[in-house]
Amino acid sequence: MAAINRILIVDDDGFMRKVLVKAVSSRFEVETAVDGEDGIAKAQSWKPDLILLDVEMPGRNGYEVCDFLKHQDATAHIPVIFLSSLSSVRERMLGFEVGADDFLVKPCSAELLNAKLDKMSDYMDQRVQLESSYQTAQNTALEALAASAELGKAVRFVERSYQVPSLTKLAEELASNLRDMQLSASLMLISRHDNQFACTKGTSVAPLERDLLAMLHSEKRFIDFGCRTQVNYPRVAILVKNMPLEDRNRYGRLKDVLPFILGAVDAKVRVIDAEQSFTKQNLELGNAVESVRNSLTLISDMLEKNQSVVGDIMSSLNTGLSLELHRLGLEEDQENYILDQFDDAAQSVHQTLVRGGHILDDLEAVAHKLEQLAVNQHQTITETLAVKDSDELDPSGDVELF
């Protein structure tokens, strides 16, 4: 039989030993022991697949021998079938208490003994299969727990990344998350303004690693070389230096989880880039509005001053022209004609100055609208970037998955 190949017979009765050996020797490899101590010694040294154990023996009886063997790591797994001329409930209960697997009343026929052995062999096959199934289920459960823990950390990181205000903080959070996953890694965040580097050791990234991250960033999504793997996204790259090659299950889980994390980081870098651009544009718009406001103030002052100067010039010119006309000796209608032409010209100059004032008013209105637009945009950006204390996440990093 596959499950039973070696049988140890322990019996102080020589005749019974011969009967039992004859009944099973054609099918199994057999060893015998003459008493309890001899049985214990041979069970430990010969390591049988099954023990046929007589109950009533001098010295250590069968119950004591069985109890001793079941408490030894090397022999505890060996099935024991008791042989006894007594078959009361008490004897069977004693056998059960010390760990026996079956009970056979002697004398018994060879057919009955072999039937018991066949049944025990089937039982042992089933036990091996159940143990294998149990081990497989246990390994599967452990794998599921490990995957759940890693996924939980990844989900928690993504939640925390929503509130990260800067690339520096984002790099620190990503390095911390990778460190929690027992990974030794360096990382690079790529923005329109600058590249941010960090590593799980909390130190600065060596120049060689920076060059390697940058050179491999334009390659494919996964780049594997030995126990190192670089994972690339448009705005983030990480170089993991201790990928678990000896644990293919965890290796595969990391290849699944890391893209999930980096996809969120890539999106966050894009958001931070946009926020920084909006902030910069808002600052530039505010500066431009201030510059326009200052320019309009200067223009207004100059226009007001010019209006006063032109008024003085026209008044002086009118006075001087009146005096000169008397000296020219012109007729009254000629003088009136010249004065009327001068008044028309003066009125035209005045209207032109007035229209300039209206244009200035229009420019003031435009400047006011630009100023209001800058204020509203600044308020919108400030409210968008603000992180409320009530929204702070628990730093423990725990997350509940359903």
matplotlib code that plots the C-alpha trace (Angstrom):
import matplotlib.pyplot as plt

x = [0.0, 1.2, 0.5, 1.8, 5.1, 6.7, 4.9, 6.3, 4.7, 5.1, 4.0, 5.6, 3.9, 6.3, 3.6, 1.3, 4.3, 4.8, 1.1, 1.0, 4.2, 2.9, -0.4, 1.2, 4.8, 3.7, 2.5, 4.7, 8.1, 7.9, 9.9, 9.1, 9.7, 9.4, 8.2, 7.3, 10.9, 12.0, 9.0, 9.8, 13.5, 12.6, 9.8, 12.3, 15.1, 13.3, 10.5, 7.6, 4.5, 2.2, 2.5, 0.5, 0.8, -0.2, -1.9, -1.0, 2.8, 5.3, 7.0, 5.5, 2.1, 0.6, -1.2, 2.0, 4.0, 1.4, 1.2, 5.0, 5.2, 2.4, 4.3, 7.5, 7.8, 9.5, 6.8, 3.6, 2.3, 2.6, -0.8, -1.2, -3.6, -4.0, -4.2, -5.9, -7.9, -10.1, -12.6, -14.7, -15.7, -13.2, -10.3, -11.3, -11.7, -8.2, -6.9, -8.6, -7.3, -3.6, -4.0, -4.6, -6.1, -7.9, -8.6, -8.4, -9.4, -7.0, -6.9, -8.1, -8.0, -5.4, -8.3, -9.7, -6.2, -5.5, -8.9, -8.0, -4.7, -6.4, -8.9, -6.1, -4.1, -7.1, -7.5, -3.8, -4.2, -7.1, -5.3, -2.3, -4.7, -6.5, -3.2, -2.1, -5.4, -5.2, -1.6, -2.7, -5.7, -3.5, -1.0, -3.8, -5.2, -1.8, -1.3, -4.7, -3.9, -0.5, -2.1, -4.9, -2.3, -0.2, -3.4, -4.6, -1.3, -1.6, -5.2, -4.2, -1.4, -3.7, -6.1, -3.3, -1.9, -5.1, -4.1, -0.3, 0.4, 3.8, 6.2, 8.6, 5.9, 4.6, 8.1, 8.4, 5.0, 5.8, 9.2, 7.5, 4.9, 7.6, 9.5, 6.4, 6.2, 9.8, 11.2, 14.5, 14.0, 14.8, 12.3, 12.1, 9.1, 9.1, 7.4, 7.5, 9.4, 11.9, 12.6, 12.3, 14.3, 13.9, 14.8, 13.4, 16.6, 15.7, 19.0, 19.7, 19.8, 23.3, 24.2, 24.6, 21.1, 19.7, 21.3, 20.0, 16.5, 16.6, 18.2, 15.7, 12.7, 12.2, 12.1, 9.2, 6.9, 8.9, 12.7, 14.0, 17.7, 18.5, 16.8, 16.2, 13.2, 12.4, 8.8, 8.1, 5.2, 5.2, 5.8, 7.2, 9.8, 10.9, 13.9, 13.3, 16.6, 15.3, 12.6, 11.8, 13.0, 12.8, 9.1, 7.3, 3.9, 5.0, 7.0, 3.8, 1.8, 4.3, 4.1, 0.3, 0.4, 3.2, 1.5, -1.7, 0.4, 2.4, -0.6, -2.0, 1.3, 1.5, -1.9, -1.0, 2.2, 0.0, -2.4, 0.5, 2.0, -1.4, -1.8, 1.7, 1.0, -2.3, -0.7, 2.1, -0.4, -2.5, 0.6, 1.6, -2.0, -2.0, 1.4, 0.1, -3.1, -1.0, 1.3, -1.8, -3.2, 0.0, 0.2, -3.4, -2.7, 0.3, -1.7, -4.6, -2.2, -0.5, -3.9, -5.2, -1.9, -2.1, -5.7, -4.6, -1.6, -3.7, -6.4, -3.8, -2.2, -5.5, -6.5, -3.2, -3.4, -7.0, -5.9, -2.9, -4.8, -7.4, -4.7, -2.9, -6.1, -6.7, -3.2, -3.7, -6.5, -8.9, -12.5, -14.9, -16.3, -12.8, -11.8, -15.0, -14.3, -10.8, -12.0, -14.7, -12.2, -10.0, -13.0, -13.9, -10.4, -10.2, -13.6, -12.2, -9.1, -11.3, -13.6, -10.5, -9.2, -12.7, -12.7, -9.3, -10.8, -13.6, -11.1, -9.2, -12.4, -13.0, -9.5, -10.1, -13.2, -11.2, -8.5, -11.1, -12.5, -9.0, -8.4, -11.6, -10.8, -7.4, -8.9, -11.6, -8.9, -6.7, -9.6, -10.5, -6.9, -6.5, -9.7, -8.8, -5.3, -6.4, -6.2, -8.6, -7.5, -10.6, -9.6, -6.3, -5.9, -4.9, -1.1, -1.3, -1.8, -4.5, -7.3, -10.3, -11.1, -14.4]
y = [0.0, 3.5, 4.9, 1.8, 0.1, -0.7, -2.3, -2.6, -5.5, -5.1, -8.1, -10.1, -13.4, -15.0, -17.2, -14.2, -12.3, -15.2, -15.2, -11.5, -11.6, -14.4, -12.5, -9.3, -10.1, -10.8, -7.2, -5.2, -4.8, -6.1, -5.5, -7.0, -6.0, -8.2, -5.7, -2.0, -0.7, -2.6, -1.3, 2.4, 2.0, 0.4, 2.9, 5.7, 4.1, 2.1, 4.7, 2.4, 3.6, 1.8, 0.0, -3.1, -2.8, -5.4, -3.9, -6.4, -6.6, -6.8, -3.6, -0.8, -1.9, -0.9, 2.2, 3.6, 2.8, 4.6, 7.6, 7.9, 7.7, 10.2, 12.8, 12.5, 14.7, 12.0, 9.3, 11.2, 10.9, 7.1, 5.4, 2.8, -0.2, -1.9, -5.7, -7.0, -10.0, -7.5, -5.5, -3.7, 0.0, 0.8, -0.7, 1.1, 4.4, 4.0, 3.4, 6.5, 8.7, 7.8, 8.5, 5.0, 5.0, 1.6, -1.4, -5.1, -8.0, -11.0, -13.6, -12.4, -13.8, -12.7, -11.5, -9.2, -7.9, -7.1, -5.5, -3.3, -2.4, -1.5, 0.7, 2.3, 2.9, 4.6, 6.7, 7.7, 8.6, 10.8, 12.4, 13.2, 14.7, 16.7, 18.0, 19.0, 20.7, 22.4, 23.6, 24.9, 26.7, 28.1, 29.3, 30.8, 32.6, 33.9, 35.1, 36.8, 38.5, 39.7, 41.0, 42.7, 44.4, 45.6, 46.8, 48.5, 50.4, 51.4, 52.6, 54.5, 56.2, 57.2, 58.7, 60.7, 61.9, 63.9, 66.4, 66.6, 70.3, 70.0, 67.8, 67.6, 66.3, 63.9, 62.4, 62.0, 60.2, 57.9, 57.0, 56.3, 54.1, 52.1, 51.7, 50.4, 47.7, 46.7, 48.0, 49.7, 52.2, 55.6, 57.7, 60.7, 63.0, 64.9, 68.3, 71.2, 73.3, 70.8, 67.2, 65.9, 63.0, 60.9, 57.4, 55.1, 55.5, 59.1, 60.3, 62.1, 60.1, 59.4, 61.1, 57.7, 56.7, 60.0, 59.5, 55.9, 57.0, 59.7, 57.5, 54.6, 56.9, 57.0, 53.2, 50.8, 50.6, 47.8, 47.4, 44.4, 43.7, 41.2, 42.0, 45.6, 46.9, 50.4, 51.3, 54.3, 56.7, 60.0, 62.0, 59.5, 56.7, 54.4, 52.1, 49.2, 47.5, 44.5, 42.8, 39.4, 37.1, 34.1, 34.8, 34.8, 35.4, 38.6, 39.6, 39.3, 41.3, 44.1, 44.2, 44.7, 47.1, 49.5, 50.6, 51.4, 53.6, 55.3, 56.0, 58.0, 59.8, 60.6, 62.2, 64.1, 65.5, 66.8, 68.4, 70.1, 71.3, 72.8, 74.4, 75.9, 77.3, 78.8, 80.3, 81.8, 83.1, 84.6, 86.4, 87.6, 88.8, 90.7, 92.3, 93.2, 94.8, 96.7, 97.9, 99.0, 100.7, 102.7, 103.6, 104.8, 106.9, 108.5, 109.1, 110.6, 113.0, 113.9, 114.4, 116.6, 118.6, 118.9, 120.1, 122.9, 123.9, 123.9, 126.0, 128.5, 128.6, 129.1, 131.9, 133.6, 133.3, 134.7, 137.7, 138.3, 137.9, 140.4, 143.0, 142.3, 142.6, 146.2, 147.1, 145.6, 148.1, 145.5, 146.1, 144.9, 142.1, 140.9, 140.9, 139.0, 136.5, 135.8, 135.6, 133.2, 130.9, 131.0, 130.2, 127.2, 125.9, 126.3, 124.5, 121.7, 121.4, 121.3, 118.6, 116.5, 116.8, 115.8, 112.7, 111.8, 112.0, 109.6, 107.2, 107.3, 106.5, 103.5, 102.3, 102.7, 100.5, 97.8, 97.9, 97.5, 94.4, 92.9, 93.6, 92.0, 89.0, 88.7, 88.8, 86.2, 83.9, 84.2, 83.4, 80.3, 79.0, 79.6, 77.8, 74.9, 74.5, 74.9, 71.7, 71.8, 70.3, 68.3, 66.5, 65.3, 61.5, 59.1, 58.7, 55.1, 54.1, 51.5, 51.0, 48.8, 46.8, 45.3]
z = [0.0, -0.7, 2.8, 4.8, 3.9, 7.2, 10.2, 13.7, 15.8, 19.5, 21.5, 24.3, 23.1, 20.6, 19.1, 18.5, 16.9, 14.5, 13.6, 13.0, 10.9, 8.8, 8.2, 6.9, 5.8, 2.2, 1.8, 4.1, 5.5, 9.1, 12.3, 15.8, 19.4, 22.4, 25.0, 25.5, 25.9, 22.8, 20.9, 21.9, 20.8, 17.4, 16.8, 17.2, 15.2, 12.5, 12.0, 10.9, 9.1, 11.5, 14.9, 16.0, 19.8, 22.4, 25.4, 28.1, 28.4, 31.3, 32.2, 30.2, 28.9, 25.6, 26.9, 28.5, 25.3, 23.1, 25.4, 25.4, 21.6, 21.0, 23.1, 21.0, 17.9, 15.9, 16.6, 17.3, 13.7, 13.6, 13.7, 16.5, 16.4, 19.8, 20.0, 23.1, 24.3, 26.1, 24.2, 26.8, 26.5, 29.2, 27.3, 24.1, 26.0, 27.5, 24.0, 22.7, 25.6, 24.9, 21.1, 19.5, 16.1, 16.2, 18.4, 17.3, 19.4, 19.3, 18.3, 14.8, 11.4, 8.8, 6.6, 9.3, 10.1, 6.5, 6.2, 9.2, 7.6, 4.2, 6.1, 8.0, 4.8, 3.2, 6.3, 6.2, 2.5, 3.3, 6.2, 3.9, 1.3, 4.0, 5.4, 2.0, 1.3, 4.7, 4.0, 0.6, 2.1, 4.9, 2.3, 0.2, 3.3, 4.2, 0.7, 0.7, 4.1, 2.8, -0.5, 1.6, 3.8, 0.9, -1.0, 2.2, 2.5, -1.1, -0.7, 2.4, 0.6, -2.3, 0.2, 1.9, -1.4, -2.1, 0.6, -0.1, -0.9, -2.6, -4.6, -1.6, 0.7, -2.0, -2.4, 1.4, 1.6, -1.3, 0.2, 3.6, 1.9, 0.1, 3.3, 5.0, 2.3, 3.2, -0.1, -0.5, -3.3, -4.8, -6.6, -9.0, -9.4, -12.7, -12.9, -15.4, -12.9, -11.3, -10.5, -7.0, -5.7, -2.5, -1.1, 1.5, 3.7, 4.3, 2.8, -0.4, -3.6, -4.9, -8.3, -10.0, -9.0, -10.2, -13.5, -13.7, -12.8, -15.5, -18.2, -17.7, -17.4, -21.1, -21.4, -20.9, -17.9, -16.1, -16.4, -14.5, -13.9, -11.2, -8.0, -9.2, -10.9, -12.2, -12.7, -15.0, -15.4, -17.2, -14.1, -11.6, -11.6, -8.8, -8.6, -6.3, -5.2, -3.3, -5.3, -3.7, -6.4, -4.0, -3.3, -6.7, -5.1, -3.4, -6.5, -8.5, -6.0, -6.0, -9.8, -9.4, -6.4, -7.5, -10.7, -8.7, -6.4, -9.1, -11.2, -8.3, -7.8, -11.5, -11.4, -8.2, -9.8, -12.7, -10.2, -8.2, -11.5, -12.5, -9.0, -9.2, -12.7, -11.6, -8.5, -10.7, -13.2, -10.5, -9.1, -12.5, -13.2, -9.9, -10.7, -14.2, -12.7, -10.2, -13.0, -15.1, -12.1, -11.5, -15.2, -15.3, -12.2, -14.0, -17.2, -15.2, -13.4, -16.7, -18.4, -15.6, -15.7, -19.5, -19.3, -16.9, -19.1, -22.3, -20.6, -19.4, -22.9, -24.6, -22.1, -22.6, -26.3, -26.4, -24.3, -26.5, -29.7, -28.6, -27.9, -31.2, -33.2, -32.0, -33.2, -36.6, -37.4, -38.7, -39.2, -36.5, -38.6, -39.5, -35.8, -34.9, -37.6, -36.3, -32.7, -33.7, -35.4, -32.3, -30.1, -32.3, -32.2, -28.4, -28.1, -30.2, -28.1, -25.0, -26.4, -27.3, -23.7, -22.4, -24.6, -23.3, -19.8, -20.9, -22.4, -19.1, -17.2, -19.5, -18.8, -15.1, -15.5, -17.3, -14.7, -12.0, -13.7, -14.1, -10.4, -9.4, -11.6, -10.0, -6.5, -7.4, -9.0, -5.9, -3.6, -5.7, -5.8, -2.0, -1.2, -3.5, -2.0, 1.6, 3.7, 6.6, 9.9, 10.1, 7.0, 8.3, 8.0, 10.7, 10.4, 11.5, 7.9, 8.7, 6.2, 6.3, 3.2, 2.4]

ax = plt.figure().add_subplot(projection="3d")
ax.plot(x, y, z, "-o")
ax.set_aspect("equal")
plt.show()
